[in-house]
């Protein structure tokens, strides 16, 4: 099977140039002008369009068991929706229950993901600690291609990682050459504020953002960053929603610390007025953590993306339909947290980013694909248009448009947080492993066609270099 994309402009995170792209056997075989392509290759006319690396969504939750229910989107429907929007790979999360062995949970998630029609990988959450977790982390890194471990600083009484867990896990990740990721919200403060609101009779969706103000996110982000600083391990802060967490990241980066920030498309574009809507279903549909914020935070997040202190864009795609959200009709604490977006992320970011001059096309590629591939150590296999890379590509029509709606999207959810938004700039074709899976509004996907992507550990900066940094001595200095 081979594919010849011609007539377009290739856009990477570094440059844009006129070129054809030839794909064979699931890889990019040639990039250049006037390619000598074997007869019989399927041709895609990309005239007037951009050819870019397929999107990578580094934060999704397909088929997640959570808050007494299971997310409505499974790995087949979710990856199919992603392909319709130009996203060719997701990094999902294995989330063990407290006391559940990490390897047991990992094997369960791998089984669920076998139906995926696009490539995928996993972060693994550390939700408790004992010697078996210490041992399983090594197995995951060395035998299963996991190089990132997630820590929920929220959800007290469930999956929250306290400081002791953070310290133990961060140390182990450092030894293994893995990166740590955190959901930064102070779980103790959230728990306290939730109870205070309930005691005051505030039990509707409007209580959700009140119980999770920006300060609880900022405090947790700063705490995780400082723990990572002391233990000298790289840190990735997921779904930054507010100025306070961005400031903590910016400060740490200015001091030379290896910290990365992620922002959700929704947090860039949806504000907290949604929670004050008197329609319960509408307000509850927007309940996620961290919540949507006031517009001042959106402005700060855009600046963070433009300045390079926020590196990736994601969705936290975790879908629950109206009957599931209704579990919290009388108590906002029981509303399953999560919204969709894997299909819409790239289009809304192009429209509101490139279309407004906030981002260049190359910066768009960086924040939707390349940066995630680099941070999680799968570049240039992913996130690039280069010979030998996986043939995961999107042909982007900057003049095409569509109006986003739950009535027409491919996501398995009855609501869309971008409902009614008309976007200019959409994928005309999506290529996954060299196969056309989205063409002119039609999906052609195969259940189980997606592959698990190993992510090797990072080049060790441990050993002598680590000791030198700790002692603040140059490498090679020996004490007598």
C-alpha positions in Angstrom: 0.0 0.0 0.0 1.4 3.4 -1.0 0.2 6.9 -1.0 1.4 10.0 -2.9 0.4 13.4 -1.5 1.2 16.1 -4.0 0.6 19.8 -4.6 0.7 20.9 -1.0 2.9 22.8 1.4 4.6 20.7 4.1 4.5 22.4 7.5 6.6 21.2 10.3 7.4 22.7 13.7 10.5 24.3 12.2 9.6 25.4 8.6 7.1 25.3 5.7 8.2 24.3 2.2 6.6 23.1 -1.0 7.0 19.3 -1.3 5.4 16.0 -2.2 5.2 13.2 0.4 5.3 9.6 -0.6 4.3 6.9 1.9 4.9 3.2 1.7 4.4 0.3 4.1 3.2 2.6 6.9 6.2 5.0 6.8 7.2 8.2 5.0 9.5 7.0 2.2 10.3 10.3 0.5 9.7 14.0 0.9 10.7 16.4 -1.9 9.8 18.0 -5.2 9.1 16.0 -8.4 9.3 12.7 -6.6 9.7 9.6 -8.8 6.8 7.6 -7.4 6.1 4.0 -8.3 3.0 3.4 -10.4 -0.1 2.4 -8.7 0.2 4.7 -5.6 -3.0 6.3 -4.4 -2.8 10.1 -5.1 -4.1 12.8 -2.8 -4.3 16.3 -4.4 -3.2 18.7 -1.6 -3.3 21.8 -3.8 -3.8 24.9 -1.7 -3.5 22.9 1.5 -0.9 22.1 4.2 0.6 18.7 4.8 1.4 18.4 8.5 2.2 15.7 11.1 -1.0 14.1 12.5 -2.1 15.5 15.8 -1.0 13.9 19.1 -3.4 14.3 22.0 -1.3 13.5 25.1 -4.2 13.5 27.5 -7.3 11.3 26.9 -9.4 9.0 29.0 -11.2 6.4 26.9 -13.5 3.9 28.6 -12.4 5.2 32.0 -14.2 3.7 35.1 -14.7 6.8 37.2 -17.1 8.2 39.9 -19.4 5.1 39.8 -19.8 4.9 36.0 -17.7 4.4 32.8 -16.8 7.0 30.2 -19.1 6.6 27.2 -16.2 6.8 24.7 -14.3 3.6 24.1 -10.9 3.2 22.4 -12.5 2.5 19.0 -15.0 5.3 18.9 -12.6 7.8 20.6 -9.7 7.1 18.2 -12.1 7.2 15.2 -13.3 10.6 16.3 -9.7 11.8 16.7 -8.9 10.7 13.1 -11.9 12.7 11.9 -10.4 15.7 13.4 -6.8 15.1 12.3 -5.5 13.5 15.5 -3.6 10.3 14.7 -2.3 9.3 18.1 -3.5 9.5 21.7 -1.7 9.0 25.0 -4.3 7.6 27.5 -4.0 6.8 31.2 -3.9 3.6 33.1 -5.4 4.4 36.5 -5.1 1.7 39.1 -7.5 1.6 42.0 -5.8 2.1 45.4 -4.1 -1.2 46.3 -4.5 -2.5 42.8 -1.2 -3.8 41.3 0.0 -1.5 38.5 0.7 -4.4 36.2 -2.8 -5.7 36.6 -4.4 -2.4 35.7 -1.9 -1.9 32.8 -2.9 -5.3 31.3 -6.6 -4.4 31.6 -6.2 -1.1 29.8 -4.1 -2.8 27.1 -7.0 -5.2 26.6 -9.5 -2.4 26.3 -7.3 -0.6 23.8 -7.0 -3.5 21.4 -10.0 -2.1 19.5 -8.3 1.3 18.8 -8.2 2.3 15.1 -5.3 4.8 15.6 -2.0 4.5 17.5 -2.0 4.9 21.2 0.2 4.8 24.3 -0.2 5.0 28.0 0.8 7.1 31.0 0.4 5.0 34.2 -0.9 6.6 37.4 0.6 6.0 40.8 -2.3 6.0 43.2 -0.7 4.3 46.2 2.7 3.0 47.3 4.4 -0.1 48.5 7.3 -2.2 47.3 5.2 -3.8 44.5 4.6 -0.4 43.0 8.3 0.3 43.1 8.9 -3.0 41.3 6.1 -2.6 38.7 7.4 0.9 37.7 10.6 -0.7 36.6 8.8 -3.5 34.7 6.6 -0.9 32.9 9.6 1.2 31.8 12.0 -1.6 30.8 9.5 -4.1 29.3 6.4 -2.2 28.2 7.6 1.1 26.8 6.1 3.4 29.5 8.2 6.5 30.3 5.7 8.7 32.2 3.9 8.3 35.5 0.8 10.3 36.5 -0.1 11.6 39.9 -3.5 12.9 40.9 -3.1 15.5 43.6 -6.9 15.8 43.8 -9.8 13.3 44.5 -9.3 12.7 48.2 -10.5 9.4 49.4 -10.0 7.9 46.0 -7.0 8.2 43.8 -5.2 11.2 45.4 -1.5 10.9 45.8 -0.2 12.6 48.9 3.3 14.1 49.3 4.7 10.8 50.5 3.5 9.0 47.4 4.8 11.9 45.2 8.3 11.7 46.8 8.5 7.9 46.5 7.3 7.8 42.9 9.3 10.8 41.8 12.5 9.3 43.1 11.7 6.0 41.4 10.9 7.7 38.1 14.3 9.5 38.3 16.1 6.2 38.7 14.3 4.7 35.7 14.6 7.7 33.3 10.9 8.5 33.3 9.1 11.8 33.5 6.5 12.5 36.1 3.1 14.1 35.4 0.7 15.7 37.8 -2.9 16.7 38.0 -2.3 19.8 40.1 -5.2 20.6 42.6 -4.9 20.6 46.4 -7.2 17.7 47.2 -7.5 18.6 50.9 -8.6 22.2 50.1 -11.1 20.9 47.5 -12.6 18.5 50.0 -12.9 21.2 52.6 -14.5 23.7 50.2 -16.9 21.2 48.8 -18.2 20.4 52.3 -18.5 24.1 53.1 -20.6 24.8 50.0 -22.9 21.8 50.6 -23.4 23.0 54.2 -24.4 26.4 52.8 -27.0 24.8 50.5 -25.0 25.3 47.3 -25.4 21.9 45.7 -25.8 22.7 42.0 -23.1 22.7 39.2 -22.2 26.3 40.2 -20.6 24.8 43.3 -18.0 22.9 41.2 -15.8 25.9 40.3 -16.3 27.5 43.7 -14.8 24.4 45.3 -11.8 24.5 43.0 -10.6 28.1 42.8 -7.4 28.9 40.9 -5.5 29.1 44.1 -5.8 25.4 44.8 -4.4 24.6 41.4 -1.6 27.1 41.7 -0.6 25.8 45.2 -0.5 22.2 44.0 1.4 23.0 40.8 4.0 24.9 42.8 4.3 22.1 45.4 4.8 19.4 42.7 7.3 21.6 40.9 9.4 22.2 44.1 9.3 18.5 45.0 10.5 17.7 41.5 13.2 20.4 41.9 14.6 18.8 45.1 14.5 15.3 43.6 15.8 16.5 40.2 13.2 14.8 38.0 11.5 16.3 35.0 7.9 17.3 35.5 4.9 17.7 33.1 1.9 19.6 34.5 -1.3 18.5 32.8 -4.4 20.7 31.9 -3.2 24.1 33.3 -6.4 26.2 33.6 -5.3 29.3 35.4 -2.8 32.1 35.7 -1.5 30.8 39.0 -0.3 27.4 37.7 1.2 29.0 34.6 3.1 31.4 36.8 4.5 28.5 38.8 5.7 26.8 35.6 7.1 30.0 34.2 9.0 30.8 37.3 10.5 27.3 37.5 11.5 27.4 33.8 13.2 30.7 34.2 15.3 29.1 37.0 16.4 26.4 34.6 14.1 23.6 35.9 12.9 21.0 33.4 9.1 21.6 33.6 6.6 21.3 30.9 3.0 22.6 30.7 -0.1 21.4 29.0 -3.3 23.3 28.2 -6.6 22.1 27.0 -8.4 23.5 24.0 -11.5 23.9 26.2 -9.6 26.0 28.9 -8.5 28.3 26.1 -12.0 29.0 24.8 -14.7 28.2 27.4 -15.2 30.4 30.4 -16.8 29.8 33.8 -20.2 31.4 32.9 -21.3 28.0 31.7 -21.7 26.9 35.4 -24.2 29.6 36.1 -26.6 28.4 33.4 -29.9 27.5 34.9 -30.3 24.4 32.7 -28.8 21.6 34.9 -27.9 19.4 31.9 -26.0 22.3 30.2 -24.1 23.3 33.3 -23.3 19.7 34.4 -22.1 18.9 30.9 -19.2 21.3 31.5 -18.2 19.9 34.9 -14.6 18.8 34.7 -11.5 19.3 36.8 -9.9 21.8 36.9 -13.1 23.7 35.9 -13.4 26.3 33.2 -12.1 29.7 34.4 -12.9 33.4 34.1 -11.8 35.1 30.8 -8.7 36.6 32.4 -7.2 33.1 32.8 -7.9 32.3 29.1 -5.9 35.4 28.1 -3.0 34.3 30.3 -3.1 30.7 28.9 -2.9 32.0 25.3 0.1 34.1 26.3 1.7 31.0 27.9 1.2 29.1 24.7 2.7 31.9 22.6 5.7 32.4 24.9 6.6 28.7 25.0 5.9 28.2 28.7 3.0 26.0 27.8 4.1 23.3 25.4 1.3 21.0 24.4 -2.4 21.2 23.8 -4.7 18.3 24.8 -8.4 17.6 25.5 -8.6 15.5 28.7 -11.3 13.7 26.5 -13.4 12.0 29.1 -17.1 11.7 28.0 -20.1 11.2 30.1 -23.6 11.6 28.7 -26.6 13.4 30.3 -28.0 10.4 32.2 -24.6 9.8 33.7 -24.1 13.5 34.7 -27.6 13.3 36.3 -26.0 11.3 39.2 -25.1 14.7 40.7 -28.5 16.3 40.3 -28.7 17.1 44.0 -25.0 17.2 44.8 -22.4 18.6 42.4 -19.7 16.4 44.0 -21.4 13.4 42.3 -21.4 14.8 38.8 -18.9 12.7 36.8 -16.0 15.0 35.8 -15.3 15.1 32.1 -15.9 16.6 28.7 -15.1 15.7 25.1 -13.0 17.4 22.4 -10.6 14.9 20.7 -12.3 15.5 17.4 -12.4 19.3 17.7 -9.0 20.2 19.3 -7.1 20.9 16.1 -9.8 22.8 14.3 -10.6 25.1 17.2 -6.9 25.8 17.8 -6.3 26.6 14.1 -9.3 28.9 14.0 -8.6 30.7 17.2 -4.8 30.4 17.1 -3.6 30.6 13.5 -6.7 32.4 12.3 -6.3 35.2 14.8 -2.5 35.6 14.5 -1.8 34.1 17.9 0.1 31.2 16.4 1.9 30.6 13.2 1.2 27.4 11.2 4.6 26.0 12.5 3.7 26.9 16.1 0.4 25.1 15.6 2.2 22.0 14.5 4.5 22.3 17.5 1.7 22.6 20.1 -0.6 20.0 18.5 1.9 17.3 17.7 5.7 17.8 17.7 6.1 19.0 21.3 4.2 16.0 22.7 6.3 13.6 20.6 9.5 15.2 21.8 8.5 15.5 25.5 7.4 11.8 25.6 10.4 10.6 23.5 8.7 9.3 20.3 10.2 12.0 18.0 10.9 11.8 15.1 8.9 8.6 14.7 5.8 10.8 15.5 5.3 14.5 15.2 7.5 15.0 12.0 7.2 14.9 8.2 10.5 13.1 7.6 11.8 10.0 5.9 11.4 7.0 8.1 8.7 8.6 10.3 5.3 6.9 10.7 3.0 7.9 7.9 0.6 9.7 10.3 -0.3 12.9 8.5 -3.1 15.4 8.1 -3.9 17.4 4.9 -5.2 20.7 6.2 -7.6 22.9 4.3 -7.2 26.4 5.6 -10.2 27.6 3.7 -12.5 24.7 4.7 -15.0 25.2 7.4 -17.6 23.4 9.5 -20.0 24.2 12.4 -19.3 22.0 15.4 -22.3 20.2 16.8 -23.1 17.1 18.9 -25.6 16.3 16.1 -22.8 15.8 13.6 -19.7 15.0 15.5 -18.2 11.5 15.7 -17.6 11.5 19.4 -19.8 9.2 21.5 -21.3 11.9 23.7 -24.6 13.8 23.6 -23.0 17.2 24.2 -20.2 19.3 22.7 -18.6 22.1 24.6 -17.9 24.0 21.3 -21.5 23.6 20.2 -22.4 26.0 17.4 -18.9 27.3 16.8 -18.0 27.7 13.2 -14.3 27.1 12.5 -12.3 27.9 9.4 -9.5 25.4 8.9 -10.3 21.7 8.9 -8.7 18.4 7.8 -9.6 17.3 4.3 -7.7 14.1 4.7 -6.2 12.1 7.6 -3.5 9.5 7.0 -2.9 6.8 9.7 0.0 4.3 9.1 -0.1 5.3 5.4 -3.8 4.6 4.9 -6.4 7.2 4.1 -8.8 7.0 7.0 -10.6 10.4 6.6 -11.4 11.8 3.2 -13.8 14.7 2.4 -16.0 14.1 5.5 -16.0 10.3 5.4 -14.4 7.9 7.8 -12.8 4.7 6.7 -11.5 3.1 9.8 -10.8 -0.5 10.9 -11.3 -1.6 14.5 -8.0 -2.8 16.0 -5.8 -1.1 13.3 -4.1 1.1 15.9 -0.8 0.0 17.4 0.6 0.4 20.8 3.6 2.8 20.7 6.5 2.0 23.0 8.1 5.2 24.5 11.7 4.4 25.6 13.1 5.9 28.8 15.1 9.1 28.5 18.8 9.2 28.1 20.0 8.7 31.7 21.3 11.9 33.3 21.8 9.8 36.4 24.9 8.1 37.7 28.0 10.4 37.8 26.2 13.3 36.2 23.4 13.1 38.7 25.8 13.0 41.6 27.7 15.9 40.1 24.6 18.0 40.0 23.6 17.1 43.5 27.1 18.0 44.8 27.3 21.0 42.4 30.6 19.6 41.3 31.7 19.2 37.7 31.5 15.7 36.2 34.6 13.7 36.7 35.8 15.3 40.0 36.9 12.7 42.5 37.3 13.1 46.2 40.5 11.9 47.7 
